[in-house]
Amino acid sequence: MEALEAVAIGAAGVVAGGMNAVVGSGTLITFPTLLAFGYPPVIANVSNNIGLVPGSASAAYGYRRELRGQRSRVLRFAAASLIGGLTGALLLLKLPASTFDAVLPVLILTACALVLLQPRLNRWLSSRKDSRKHADGGLPVWCGVLGTGVYGGYFGAAQGVLMMGLFGAFLDEDLQRLNAVKNVLSCTVNAVAAVVFIIVADVSWAAAAVVAAGSTLGGLIGARIGRKLSPAVLRGVIVAVGVTASVSVIVR
């Protein structure tokens, strides 16, 4: 790997790690960068996934204060993320990318709408008499986390937007605390998918290592910035990134 290539990929990793900490969609930065330097799509996707795992872990660490008191919620959803990530990674080895590309823009835009409508939806949920029976959204939200895990293991761009849209719509909780949970779950999905890829797929370890170094730094920086954002600003960032992600997939 030449110096210029390493610098460009590392810089992309920093930006991607920061984006993933705040909302997600960092893959939309690193994946095209790897393609631009001539890496085959599947190898680029696999190497990118492995490289972003440390960044997800550093983002989760940066949000450790917001994770306090959410142990049971994290464990409950982590099981869904683990199963989903494993399933998505296996699908990557079997299915054409067009399968998910066809529905991705719709999923992301729907998630953006859910994020925008979060305050109103939360007021509606809190008015229901049985809203306390499913503090974590019950089976529907668990299945939703499973679905985002499948997508995250397969490709991962805007996984965070989808997850935050799901959480924001159905969980009456502070957006920053939900973002902390999202970071842990994204790390879970990326990690289990990475294990599968390491075992059965071709990996560019040089590219993965450079992305890992950059995303680790970016995750810490992004968490530091993201924790200071107000719910309204964070919501706006999520929607802006989600719309951009949708447009990028449509024109790709």
Contacts in CASP RR format, 6 or more apart in sequence:
PFRMAT RR
TARGET T0000
AUTHOR 0000-0000-0000
METHOD contacts of the structure
MODEL  1
MEALEAVAIGAAGVVAGGMNAVVGSGTLITFPTLLAFGYPPVIANVSNNI
GLVPGSASAAYGYRRELRGQRSRVLRFAAASLIGGLTGALLLLKLPASTF
DAVLPVLILTACALVLLQPRLNRWLSSRKDSRKHADGGLPVWCGVLGTGV
YGGYFGAAQGVLMMGLFGAFLDEDLQRLNAVKNVLSCTVNAVAAVVFIIV
ADVSWAAAAVVAAGSTLGGLIGARIGRKLSPAVLRGVIVAVGVTASVSVI
VR
1 9 0 8 1.000
1 206 0 8 1.000
1 207 0 8 1.000
1 210 0 8 1.000
5 37 0 8 1.000
6 210 0 8 1.000
8 33 0 8 1.000
8 37 0 8 1.000
9 30 0 8 1.000
9 33 0 8 1.000
9 34 0 8 1.000
9 37 0 8 1.000
9 207 0 8 1.000
9 210 0 8 1.000
9 211 0 8 1.000
10 210 0 8 1.000
10 211 0 8 1.000
10 213 0 8 1.000
10 214 0 8 1.000
11 214 0 8 1.000
12 29 0 8 1.000
12 30 0 8 1.000
12 33 0 8 1.000
12 211 0 8 1.000
13 29 0 8 1.000
13 30 0 8 1.000
13 52 0 8 1.000
13 210 0 8 1.000
13 211 0 8 1.000
13 214 0 8 1.000
13 215 0 8 1.000
13 218 0 8 1.000
14 214 0 8 1.000
14 215 0 8 1.000
14 217 0 8 1.000
14 218 0 8 1.000
14 221 0 8 1.000
15 26 0 8 1.000
15 29 0 8 1.000
15 218 0 8 1.000
16 26 0 8 1.000
16 27 0 8 1.000
16 29 0 8 1.000
16 30 0 8 1.000
16 52 0 8 1.000
16 211 0 8 1.000
16 215 0 8 1.000
16 218 0 8 1.000
17 26 0 8 1.000
17 52 0 8 1.000
17 55 0 8 1.000
17 56 0 8 1.000
17 58 0 8 1.000
17 59 0 8 1.000
17 214 0 8 1.000
17 215 0 8 1.000
17 216 0 8 1.000
17 217 0 8 1.000
17 218 0 8 1.000
17 219 0 8 1.000
17 222 0 8 1.000
18 26 0 8 1.000
18 59 0 8 1.000
18 215 0 8 1.000
18 218 0 8 1.000
18 219 0 8 1.000
18 221 0 8 1.000
18 222 0 8 1.000
18 223 0 8 1.000
18 225 0 8 1.000
19 25 0 8 1.000
19 26 0 8 1.000
19 29 0 8 1.000
19 222 0 8 1.000
19 241 0 8 1.000
20 26 0 8 1.000
20 52 0 8 1.000
20 55 0 8 1.000
20 56 0 8 1.000
20 59 0 8 1.000
20 160 0 8 1.000
20 183 0 8 1.000
20 186 0 8 1.000
20 215 0 8 1.000
20 219 0 8 1.000
21 55 0 8 1.000
21 58 0 8 1.000
21 59 0 8 1.000
21 62 0 8 1.000
21 63 0 8 1.000
21 183 0 8 1.000
21 218 0 8 1.000
21 219 0 8 1.000
21 220 0 8 1.000
21 221 0 8 1.000
21 222 0 8 1.000
21 223 0 8 1.000
21 225 0 8 1.000
21 226 0 8 1.000
22 179 0 8 1.000
22 222 0 8 1.000
22 223 0 8 1.000
22 225 0 8 1.000
22 226 0 8 1.000
22 229 0 8 1.000
22 234 0 8 1.000
22 237 0 8 1.000
23 160 0 8 1.000
23 161 0 8 1.000
23 164 0 8 1.000
23 179 0 8 1.000
23 234 0 8 1.000
23 237 0 8 1.000
23 238 0 8 1.000
23 241 0 8 1.000
23 242 0 8 1.000
24 158 0 8 1.000
24 159 0 8 1.000
24 160 0 8 1.000
24 161 0 8 1.000
24 186 0 8 1.000
24 241 0 8 1.000
25 157 0 8 1.000
25 158 0 8 1.000
25 160 0 8 1.000
25 161 0 8 1.000
25 241 0 8 1.000
25 242 0 8 1.000
25 244 0 8 1.000
25 245 0 8 1.000
26 52 0 8 1.000
26 157 0 8 1.000
27 48 0 8 1.000
27 52 0 8 1.000
27 155 0 8 1.000
27 156 0 8 1.000
27 157 0 8 1.000
28 157 0 8 1.000
28 158 0 8 1.000
28 244 0 8 1.000
28 245 0 8 1.000
28 248 0 8 1.000
30 48 0 8 1.000
30 52 0 8 1.000
30 211 0 8 1.000
30 215 0 8 1.000
31 44 0 8 1.000
31 45 0 8 1.000
31 48 0 8 1.000
31 157 0 8 1.000
34 44 0 8 1.000
34 47 0 8 1.000
34 48 0 8 1.000
34 204 0 8 1.000
34 207 0 8 1.000
34 211 0 8 1.000
35 41 0 8 1.000
35 44 0 8 1.000
38 44 0 8 1.000
39 47 0 8 1.000
39 204 0 8 1.000
39 207 0 8 1.000
41 97 0 8 1.000
42 92 0 8 1.000
42 201 0 8 1.000
42 202 0 8 1.000
43 201 0 8 1.000
43 202 0 8 1.000
43 203 0 8 1.000
43 204 0 8 1.000
44 204 0 8 1.000
44 207 0 8 1.000
45 92 0 8 1.000
45 155 0 8 1.000
46 92 0 8 1.000
46 197 0 8 1.000
46 201 0 8 1.000
46 202 0 8 1.000
46 203 0 8 1.000
47 203 0 8 1.000
47 204 0 8 1.000
47 205 0 8 1.000
47 207 0 8 1.000
47 208 0 8 1.000
47 211 0 8 1.000
48 207 0 8 1.000
48 208 0 8 1.000
48 211 0 8 1.000
49 153 0 8 1.000
49 156 0 8 1.000
49 190 0 8 1.000
49 193 0 8 1.000
49 194 0 8 1.000
49 197 0 8 1.000
50 194 0 8 1.000
50 197 0 8 1.000
50 198 0 8 1.000
50 203 0 8 1.000
50 208 0 8 1.000
50 211 0 8 1.000
50 212 0 8 1.000
51 194 0 8 1.000
51 208 0 8 1.000
51 209 0 8 1.000
51 211 0 8 1.000
51 212 0 8 1.000
51 215 0 8 1.000
52 190 0 8 1.000
52 211 0 8 1.000
52 212 0 8 1.000
52 215 0 8 1.000
53 187 0 8 1.000
53 190 0 8 1.000
53 191 0 8 1.000
53 194 0 8 1.000
53 212 0 8 1.000
54 212 0 8 1.000
54 215 0 8 1.000
54 216 0 8 1.000
55 187 0 8 1.000
55 212 0 8 1.000
55 214 0 8 1.000
55 215 0 8 1.000
55 216 0 8 1.000
55 218 0 8 1.000
55 219 0 8 1.000
56 183 0 8 1.000
56 186 0 8 1.000
56 187 0 8 1.000
56 190 0 8 1.000
56 191 0 8 1.000
56 215 0 8 1.000
56 219 0 8 1.000
57 187 0 8 1.000
57 191 0 8 1.000
57 216 0 8 1.000
58 215 0 8 1.000
58 216 0 8 1.000
58 217 0 8 1.000
58 218 0 8 1.000
58 219 0 8 1.000
58 220 0 8 1.000
58 223 0 8 1.000
59 183 0 8 1.000
59 186 0 8 1.000
59 187 0 8 1.000
59 219 0 8 1.000
59 220 0 8 1.000
59 222 0 8 1.000
59 223 0 8 1.000
60 67 0 8 1.000
60 180 0 8 1.000
60 183 0 8 1.000
60 184 0 8 1.000
60 187 0 8 1.000
61 220 0 8 1.000
61 223 0 8 1.000
62 219 0 8 1.000
62 220 0 8 1.000
62 223 0 8 1.000
62 224 0 8 1.000
62 227 0 8 1.000
63 176 0 8 1.000
63 179 0 8 1.000
63 180 0 8 1.000
63 183 0 8 1.000
63 223 0 8 1.000
63 227 0 8 1.000
64 180 0 8 1.000
65 227 0 8 1.000
66 174 0 8 1.000
66 176 0 8 1.000
66 177 0 8 1.000
66 179 0 8 1.000
66 180 0 8 1.000
66 227 0 8 1.000
67 74 0 8 1.000
67 177 0 8 1.000
67 180 0 8 1.000
67 181 0 8 1.000
67 184 0 8 1.000
70 177 0 8 1.000
70 180 0 8 1.000
70 181 0 8 1.000
73 136 0 8 1.000
73 181 0 8 1.000
74 181 0 8 1.000
74 184 0 8 1.000
74 185 0 8 1.000
76 136 0 8 1.000
76 142 0 8 1.000
77 136 0 8 1.000
77 142 0 8 1.000
77 145 0 8 1.000
77 181 0 8 1.000
77 185 0 8 1.000
78 184 0 8 1.000
78 185 0 8 1.000
78 188 0 8 1.000
80 142 0 8 1.000
80 143 0 8 1.000
80 144 0 8 1.000
80 145 0 8 1.000
80 146 0 8 1.000
80 147 0 8 1.000
80 149 0 8 1.000
81 145 0 8 1.000
81 146 0 8 1.000
81 148 0 8 1.000
81 149 0 8 1.000
81 185 0 8 1.000
81 186 0 8 1.000
81 188 0 8 1.000
81 189 0 8 1.000
81 192 0 8 1.000
82 188 0 8 1.000
82 189 0 8 1.000
82 192 0 8 1.000
83 146 0 8 1.000
84 146 0 8 1.000
84 147 0 8 1.000
84 149 0 8 1.000
84 150 0 8 1.000
84 152 0 8 1.000
84 153 0 8 1.000
84 189 0 8 1.000
84 192 0 8 1.000
85 149 0 8 1.000
85 150 0 8 1.000
85 152 0 8 1.000
85 153 0 8 1.000
85 188 0 8 1.000
85 189 0 8 1.000
85 192 0 8 1.000
85 193 0 8 1.000
86 153 0 8 1.000
86 192 0 8 1.000
86 193 0 8 1.000
86 196 0 8 1.000
87 149 0 8 1.000
87 150 0 8 1.000
87 153 0 8 1.000
88 149 0 8 1.000
88 150 0 8 1.000
88 151 0 8 1.000
88 152 0 8 1.000
88 153 0 8 1.000
88 154 0 8 1.000
88 193 0 8 1.000
89 153 0 8 1.000
89 154 0 8 1.000
89 192 0 8 1.000
89 193 0 8 1.000
89 196 0 8 1.000
89 197 0 8 1.000
90 196 0 8 1.000
91 150 0 8 1.000
91 153 0 8 1.000
91 154 0 8 1.000
92 153 0 8 1.000
92 154 0 8 1.000
92 155 0 8 1.000
92 193 0 8 1.000
93 200 0 8 1.000
93 201 0 8 1.000
95 154 0 8 1.000
97 155 0 8 1.000
100 151 0 8 1.000
100 154 0 8 1.000
100 155 0 8 1.000
101 249 0 8 1.000
101 252 0 8 1.000
104 151 0 8 1.000
104 155 0 8 1.000
104 157 0 8 1.000
104 158 0 8 1.000
104 246 0 8 1.000
104 249 0 8 1.000
105 246 0 8 1.000
105 249 0 8 1.000
105 250 0 8 1.000
107 151 0 8 1.000
107 158 0 8 1.000
107 162 0 8 1.000
108 158 0 8 1.000
108 161 0 8 1.000
108 162 0 8 1.000
108 242 0 8 1.000
108 243 0 8 1.000
108 245 0 8 1.000
108 246 0 8 1.000
108 249 0 8 1.000
109 242 0 8 1.000
109 243 0 8 1.000
109 246 0 8 1.000
111 158 0 8 1.000
111 161 0 8 1.000
111 162 0 8 1.000
111 164 0 8 1.000
111 165 0 8 1.000
111 166 0 8 1.000
111 242 0 8 1.000
112 161 0 8 1.000
112 165 0 8 1.000
112 238 0 8 1.000
112 239 0 8 1.000
112 242 0 8 1.000
112 243 0 8 1.000
112 246 0 8 1.000
114 121 0 8 1.000
114 165 0 8 1.000
114 166 0 8 1.000
114 168 0 8 1.000
114 169 0 8 1.000
115 161 0 8 1.000
115 164 0 8 1.000
115 165 0 8 1.000
115 168 0 8 1.000
115 169 0 8 1.000
115 235 0 8 1.000
115 236 0 8 1.000
115 238 0 8 1.000
115 239 0 8 1.000
116 235 0 8 1.000
116 239 0 8 1.000
117 169 0 8 1.000
118 165 0 8 1.000
118 168 0 8 1.000
118 169 0 8 1.000
118 175 0 8 1.000
118 235 0 8 1.000
121 168 0 8 1.000
121 169 0 8 1.000
121 170 0 8 1.000
122 168 0 8 1.000
122 172 0 8 1.000
125 131 0 8 1.000
125 170 0 8 1.000
125 172 0 8 1.000
126 172 0 8 1.000
131 172 0 8 1.000
134 141 0 8 1.000
135 171 0 8 1.000
136 142 0 8 1.000
136 171 0 8 1.000
137 170 0 8 1.000
137 171 0 8 1.000
140 170 0 8 1.000
141 166 0 8 1.000
141 167 0 8 1.000
141 170 0 8 1.000
141 171 0 8 1.000
144 166 0 8 1.000
145 163 0 8 1.000
145 166 0 8 1.000
145 185 0 8 1.000
148 159 0 8 1.000
148 160 0 8 1.000
148 162 0 8 1.000
148 163 0 8 1.000
148 166 0 8 1.000
148 185 0 8 1.000
148 189 0 8 1.000
149 159 0 8 1.000
149 185 0 8 1.000
149 189 0 8 1.000
151 159 0 8 1.000
151 162 0 8 1.000
152 159 0 8 1.000
152 186 0 8 1.000
152 189 0 8 1.000
152 190 0 8 1.000
152 193 0 8 1.000
153 189 0 8 1.000
153 190 0 8 1.000
153 192 0 8 1.000
153 193 0 8 1.000
156 189 0 8 1.000
157 245 0 8 1.000
157 248 0 8 1.000
157 249 0 8 1.000
158 241 0 8 1.000
158 242 0 8 1.000
158 245 0 8 1.000
158 246 0 8 1.000
159 186 0 8 1.000
159 189 0 8 1.000
160 182 0 8 1.000
160 186 0 8 1.000
161 238 0 8 1.000
161 241 0 8 1.000
161 242 0 8 1.000
161 245 0 8 1.000
163 182 0 8 1.000
163 185 0 8 1.000
163 186 0 8 1.000
164 175 0 8 1.000
164 178 0 8 1.000
164 179 0 8 1.000
164 182 0 8 1.000
164 238 0 8 1.000
165 238 0 8 1.000
167 173 0 8 1.000
167 178 0 8 1.000
167 181 0 8 1.000
167 182 0 8 1.000
168 175 0 8 1.000
168 178 0 8 1.000
171 178 0 8 1.000
174 231 0 8 1.000
175 231 0 8 1.000
175 234 0 8 1.000
175 235 0 8 1.000
176 226 0 8 1.000
176 227 0 8 1.000
176 229 0 8 1.000
176 231 0 8 1.000
176 234 0 8 1.000
179 226 0 8 1.000
179 234 0 8 1.000
183 223 0 8 1.000
197 203 0 8 1.000
226 234 0 8 1.000
229 237 0 8 1.000
END
